[in-house]
Amino acid sequence: MASSGRGTNLVRGHETGASITVMTVDDHPLYRDGLAALLAVHPDLELVAEAGDGAQAVELFRVHRPDITLMDLSMPTMSGVVAIERITAEFPNARIIALTTYEGDADIHRALKAGARGYLLKDVVRHEVAHAIRSVHNGERVLPAAVAQRLAEFTPRVELTEREHEVLTLMAKGMSNRAIAEAIGRTEATVKVHVLHILEKLDVEDRTKAVTVALKRGMIHLT
């Protein structure tokens, strides 16, 4: 087994026969280990690299050019969505499957818009990952029925500004307007304006409903 830096493992592949090369990207080593064990039982799937965050994934993709990349969406340093965007911008034919614990329609939409060819929920990936890898490698797109349904129901709304997204995230943590103002270095009056804009864009009447809608649609995540 070789290594190309902290948090990255290169895995010896199968010696015989043509294989589908795979890179896994996830910030949890135990989850990467689980994927490695899962892939190891399939002779036609060869794990060639592992990355612990999106930035590392971009670097390793340039080196290994895997046939398929399994990309977690929620990671530090660089999110999976940004990593997908950067990889597909440089390598338009890259075949990436998004992996996540979330199923908000905004998550699905962002991942596919970024260039993902498939989207799998982590709680079912054990049963579907090998089939998904082969399908995407054959040029197909992979969306479980539940995910496809959520995507079909997705209604794009006016995007929140970066500041509004920040305010909404702090609202989800239970912070008052005054506390949010102190946190972002703005006046309480300015925060109130941001909150009003958020309520209007999400078409809700109060802060609680705004947070509920945002969490359900995957616009924000509580970690």
TIFI-381826 format. One record per residue (C-alpha): residue in one letter; chain; residue number from 1; x, z, y. Coordinates in steps of 0.02 Angstrom, whole numbers. Layout:
<sites>
+------+-------+-----+--------+--------+--------+
: rest : kette :  nr :     px :     pz :     py :
+------+-------+-----+--------+--------+--------+
:    A :     A : NUM :      X :      Z :      Y :
...
+------+-------+-----+--------+--------+--------+
</sites>
This chain:
<sites>
+------+-------+-----+--------+--------+--------+
: rest : kette :  nr :     px :     pz :     py :
+------+-------+-----+--------+--------+--------+
:    M :     A :   1 :      0 :      0 :      0 :
:    A :     A :   2 :     71 :    -48 :    169 :
:    S :     A :   3 :     34 :     21 :    342 :
:    S :     A :   4 :     37 :    -52 :    518 :
:    G :     A :   5 :     19 :    104 :    623 :
:    R :     A :   6 :    -76 :    267 :    638 :
:    G :     A :   7 :   -256 :    255 :    580 :
:    T :     A :   8 :   -233 :     84 :    502 :
:    N :     A :   9 :   -208 :     49 :    318 :
:    L :     A :  10 :   -175 :   -116 :    237 :
:    V :     A :  11 :   -239 :   -120 :     60 :
:    R :     A :  12 :   -164 :   -217 :    -84 :
:    G :     A :  13 :   -288 :   -350 :   -138 :
:    H :     A :  14 :   -324 :   -432 :   -304 :
:    E :     A :  15 :   -185 :   -536 :   -375 :
:    T :     A :  16 :   -288 :   -670 :   -460 :
:    G :     A :  17 :   -425 :   -789 :   -406 :
:    A :     A :  18 :   -490 :   -834 :   -235 :
:    S :     A :  19 :   -554 :   -682 :   -141 :
:    I :     A :  20 :   -660 :   -651 :     13 :
:    T :     A :  21 :   -547 :   -552 :    127 :
:    V :     A :  22 :   -627 :   -404 :    216 :
:    M :     A :  23 :   -580 :   -289 :    359 :
:    T :     A :  24 :   -673 :   -125 :    385 :
:    V :     A :  25 :   -689 :    -41 :    554 :
:    D :     A :  26 :   -752 :    138 :    571 :
:    D :     A :  27 :   -687 :    293 :    659 :
:    H :     A :  28 :   -725 :    405 :    509 :
:    P :     A :  29 :   -586 :    395 :    376 :
:    L :     A :  30 :   -702 :    460 :    240 :
:    Y :     A :  31 :   -826 :    320 :    272 :
:    R :     A :  32 :   -686 :    191 :    268 :
:    D :     A :  33 :   -628 :    267 :    104 :
:    G :     A :  34 :   -804 :    247 :     36 :
:    L :     A :  35 :   -809 :     64 :     86 :
:    A :     A :  36 :   -638 :     37 :      7 :
:    A :     A :  37 :   -697 :    113 :   -156 :
:    L :     A :  38 :   -855 :      9 :   -151 :
:    L :     A :  39 :   -762 :   -154 :   -120 :
:    A :     A :  40 :   -634 :   -114 :   -255 :
:    V :     A :  41 :   -764 :   -134 :   -393 :
:    H :     A :  42 :   -796 :   -315 :   -343 :
:    P :     A :  43 :   -656 :   -431 :   -401 :
:    D :     A :  44 :   -702 :   -565 :   -274 :
:    L :     A :  45 :   -688 :   -448 :   -123 :
:    E :     A :  46 :   -516 :   -404 :    -55 :
:    L :     A :  47 :   -493 :   -268 :     75 :
:    V :     A :  48 :   -348 :   -323 :    185 :
:    A :     A :  49 :   -357 :   -204 :    333 :
:    E :     A :  50 :   -441 :    -49 :    403 :
:    A :     A :  51 :   -461 :      0 :    586 :
:    G :     A :  52 :   -516 :    163 :    665 :
:    D :     A :  53 :   -584 :     94 :    828 :
:    G :     A :  54 :   -632 :    -68 :    913 :
:    A :     A :  55 :   -467 :    -97 :   1002 :
:    Q :     A :  56 :   -372 :    -83 :    839 :
:    A :     A :  57 :   -498 :   -200 :    758 :
:    V :     A :  58 :   -461 :   -336 :    885 :
:    E :     A :  59 :   -274 :   -318 :    855 :
:    L :     A :  60 :   -290 :   -321 :    666 :
:    F :     A :  61 :   -409 :   -467 :    667 :
:    R :     A :  62 :   -275 :   -571 :    754 :
:    V :     A :  63 :   -152 :   -524 :    617 :
:    H :     A :  64 :   -259 :   -540 :    461 :
:    R :     A :  65 :   -399 :   -661 :    509 :
:    P :     A :  66 :   -516 :   -584 :    378 :
:    D :     A :  67 :   -659 :   -688 :    311 :
:    I :     A :  68 :   -780 :   -544 :    344 :
:    T :     A :  69 :   -769 :   -392 :    458 :
:    L :     A :  70 :   -879 :   -239 :    432 :
:    M :     A :  71 :   -894 :   -163 :    606 :
:    D :     A :  72 :   -962 :      7 :    652 :
:    L :     A :  73 :  -1050 :      1 :    821 :
:    S :     A :  74 :  -1022 :    178 :    884 :
:    M :     A :  75 :   -836 :    217 :    903 :
:    P :     A :  76 :   -717 :    292 :   1032 :
:    T :     A :  77 :   -591 :    192 :   1134 :
:    M :     A :  78 :   -688 :     30 :   1115 :
:    S :     A :  79 :   -864 :     13 :   1045 :
:    G :     A :  80 :   -905 :   -104 :    903 :
:    V :     A :  81 :  -1010 :   -215 :   1017 :
:    V :     A :  82 :   -865 :   -241 :   1137 :
:    A :     A :  83 :   -747 :   -273 :    991 :
:    I :     A :  84 :   -867 :   -403 :    921 :
:    E :     A :  85 :   -876 :   -488 :   1090 :
:    R :     A :  86 :   -687 :   -495 :   1107 :
:    I :     A :  87 :   -656 :   -555 :    931 :
:    T :     A :  88 :   -789 :   -692 :    937 :
:    A :     A :  89 :   -730 :   -747 :   1109 :
:    E :     A :  90 :   -557 :   -777 :   1037 :
:    F :     A :  91 :   -614 :   -831 :    863 :
:    P :     A :  92 :   -787 :   -912 :    876 :
:    N :     A :  93 :   -800 :   -931 :    687 :
:    A :     A :  94 :   -771 :   -747 :    652 :
:    R :     A :  95 :   -899 :   -677 :    532 :
:    I :     A :  96 :   -942 :   -498 :    574 :
:    I :     A :  97 :  -1072 :   -381 :    500 :
:    A :     A :  98 :  -1124 :   -235 :    610 :
:    L :     A :  99 :  -1141 :    -65 :    527 :
:    T :     A : 100 :  -1232 :     80 :    609 :
:    T :     A : 101 :  -1334 :    236 :    579 :
:    Y :     A : 102 :  -1452 :    180 :    718 :
:    E :     A : 103 :  -1594 :     57 :    707 :
:    G :     A : 104 :  -1648 :     46 :    888 :
:    D :     A : 105 :  -1698 :   -130 :    938 :
:    A :     A : 106 :  -1578 :   -128 :   1084 :
:    D :     A : 107 :  -1435 :    -93 :    963 :
:    I :     A : 108 :  -1486 :   -239 :    853 :
:    H :     A : 109 :  -1506 :   -356 :   1000 :
:    R :     A : 110 :  -1336 :   -309 :   1075 :
:    A :     A : 111 :  -1244 :   -330 :    911 :
:    L :     A : 112 :  -1318 :   -501 :    872 :
:    K :     A : 113 :  -1298 :   -560 :   1052 :
:    A :     A : 114 :  -1115 :   -509 :   1042 :
:    G :     A : 115 :  -1092 :   -624 :    892 :
:    A :     A : 116 :  -1127 :   -521 :    736 :
:    R :     A : 117 :  -1189 :   -624 :    587 :
:    G :     A : 118 :  -1272 :   -476 :    503 :
:    Y :     A : 119 :  -1332 :   -299 :    533 :
:    L :     A : 120 :  -1339 :   -161 :    403 :
:    L :     A : 121 :  -1391 :     21 :    414 :
:    K :     A : 122 :  -1262 :    138 :    341 :
:    D :     A : 123 :  -1387 :    230 :    232 :
:    V :     A : 124 :  -1420 :     73 :    130 :
:    V :     A : 125 :  -1251 :    -13 :    144 :
:    R :     A : 126 :  -1195 :     48 :    -29 :
:    H :     A : 127 :  -1328 :    -59 :   -110 :
:    E :     A : 128 :  -1318 :   -209 :      4 :
:    V :     A : 129 :  -1141 :   -228 :     69 :
:    A :     A : 130 :  -1070 :   -339 :    -68 :
:    H :     A : 131 :  -1220 :   -456 :    -62 :
:    A :     A : 132 :  -1212 :   -459 :    129 :
:    I :     A : 133 :  -1028 :   -502 :    128 :
:    R :     A : 134 :  -1053 :   -647 :      9 :
:    S :     A : 135 :  -1206 :   -710 :    104 :
:    V :     A : 136 :  -1121 :   -706 :    275 :
:    H :     A : 137 :   -966 :   -788 :    199 :
:    N :     A : 138 :  -1080 :   -929 :    140 :
:    G :     A : 139 :  -1142 :   -956 :    317 :
:    E :     A : 140 :  -1303 :   -856 :    306 :
:    R :     A : 141 :  -1363 :   -718 :    421 :
:    V :     A : 142 :  -1407 :   -549 :    351 :
:    L :     A : 143 :  -1545 :   -439 :    422 :
:    P :     A : 144 :  -1638 :   -314 :    312 :
:    A :     A : 145 :  -1827 :   -331 :    326 :
:    A :     A : 146 :  -1847 :   -172 :    428 :
:    V :     A : 147 :  -1712 :   -228 :    550 :
:    A :     A : 148 :  -1786 :   -403 :    565 :
:    Q :     A : 149 :  -1954 :   -325 :    605 :
:    R :     A : 150 :  -1880 :   -219 :    742 :
:    L :     A : 151 :  -1794 :   -371 :    814 :
:    A :     A : 152 :  -1956 :   -470 :    811 :
:    E :     A : 153 :  -2039 :   -332 :    909 :
:    F :     A : 154 :  -1898 :   -320 :   1036 :
:    T :     A : 155 :  -1958 :   -351 :   1213 :
:    P :     A : 156 :  -1813 :   -373 :   1334 :
:    R :     A : 157 :  -1832 :   -271 :   1493 :
:    V :     A : 158 :  -1733 :   -269 :   1653 :
:    E :     A : 159 :  -1562 :   -202 :   1609 :
:    L :     A : 160 :  -1512 :    -33 :   1678 :
:    T :     A : 161 :  -1364 :    -30 :   1796 :
:    E :     A : 162 :  -1207 :     60 :   1739 :
:    R :     A : 163 :  -1251 :    206 :   1854 :
:    E :     A : 164 :  -1431 :    213 :   1792 :
:    H :     A : 165 :  -1368 :    215 :   1613 :
:    E :     A : 166 :  -1252 :    359 :   1656 :
:    V :     A : 167 :  -1395 :    455 :   1738 :
:    L :     A : 168 :  -1510 :    422 :   1589 :
:    T :     A : 169 :  -1377 :    486 :   1469 :
:    L :     A : 170 :  -1359 :    646 :   1569 :
:    M :     A : 171 :  -1549 :    663 :   1576 :
:    A :     A : 172 :  -1549 :    655 :   1386 :
:    K :     A : 173 :  -1431 :    805 :   1385 :
:    G :     A : 174 :  -1563 :    905 :   1480 :
:    M :     A : 175 :  -1473 :    907 :   1647 :
:    S :     A : 176 :  -1571 :    930 :   1808 :
:    N :     A : 177 :  -1558 :    809 :   1955 :
:    R :     A : 178 :  -1446 :    933 :   2045 :
:    A :     A : 179 :  -1331 :    951 :   1895 :
:    I :     A : 180 :  -1324 :    762 :   1873 :
:    A :     A : 181 :  -1282 :    742 :   2058 :
:    E :     A : 182 :  -1136 :    862 :   2039 :
:    A :     A : 183 :  -1077 :    776 :   1881 :
:    I :     A : 184 :  -1073 :    600 :   1956 :
:    G :     A : 185 :  -1021 :    650 :   2131 :
:    R :     A : 186 :  -1179 :    592 :   2220 :
:    T :     A : 187 :  -1318 :    676 :   2317 :
:    E :     A : 188 :  -1474 :    743 :   2232 :
:    A :     A : 189 :  -1577 :    621 :   2334 :
:    T :     A : 190 :  -1477 :    475 :   2264 :
:    V :     A : 191 :  -1503 :    539 :   2087 :
:    K :     A : 192 :  -1691 :    549 :   2119 :
:    V :     A : 193 :  -1689 :    365 :   2168 :
:    H :     A : 194 :  -1596 :    320 :   2009 :
:    V :     A : 195 :  -1721 :    419 :   1905 :
:    L :     A : 196 :  -1867 :    328 :   1988 :
:    H :     A : 197 :  -1787 :    160 :   1950 :
:    I :     A : 198 :  -1759 :    212 :   1769 :
:    L :     A : 199 :  -1941 :    264 :   1748 :
:    E :     A : 200 :  -1998 :    100 :   1824 :
:    K :     A : 201 :  -1887 :     -7 :   1714 :
:    L :     A : 202 :  -1936 :     85 :   1556 :
:    D :     A : 203 :  -2119 :     84 :   1608 :
:    V :     A : 204 :  -2142 :    271 :   1581 :
:    E :     A : 205 :  -2213 :    413 :   1684 :
:    D :     A : 206 :  -2085 :    552 :   1665 :
:    R :     A : 207 :  -1907 :    597 :   1615 :
:    T :     A : 208 :  -1953 :    656 :   1440 :
:    K :     A : 209 :  -2036 :    491 :   1397 :
:    A :     A : 210 :  -1890 :    396 :   1472 :
:    V :     A : 211 :  -1768 :    485 :   1359 :
:    T :     A : 212 :  -1881 :    464 :   1208 :
:    V :     A : 213 :  -1900 :    277 :   1237 :
:    A :     A : 214 :  -1714 :    255 :   1270 :
:    L :     A : 215 :  -1665 :    345 :   1110 :
:    K :     A : 216 :  -1792 :    251 :   1005 :
:    R :     A : 217 :  -1733 :     83 :   1071 :
:    G :     A : 218 :  -1549 :    127 :   1050 :
:    M :     A : 219 :  -1512 :    117 :   1235 :
:    I :     A : 220 :  -1425 :    285 :   1229 :
:    H :     A : 221 :  -1360 :    394 :   1088 :
:    L :     A : 222 :  -1340 :    581 :   1077 :
:    T :     A : 223 :  -1176 :    627 :    994 :
+------+-------+-----+--------+--------+--------+
</sites>
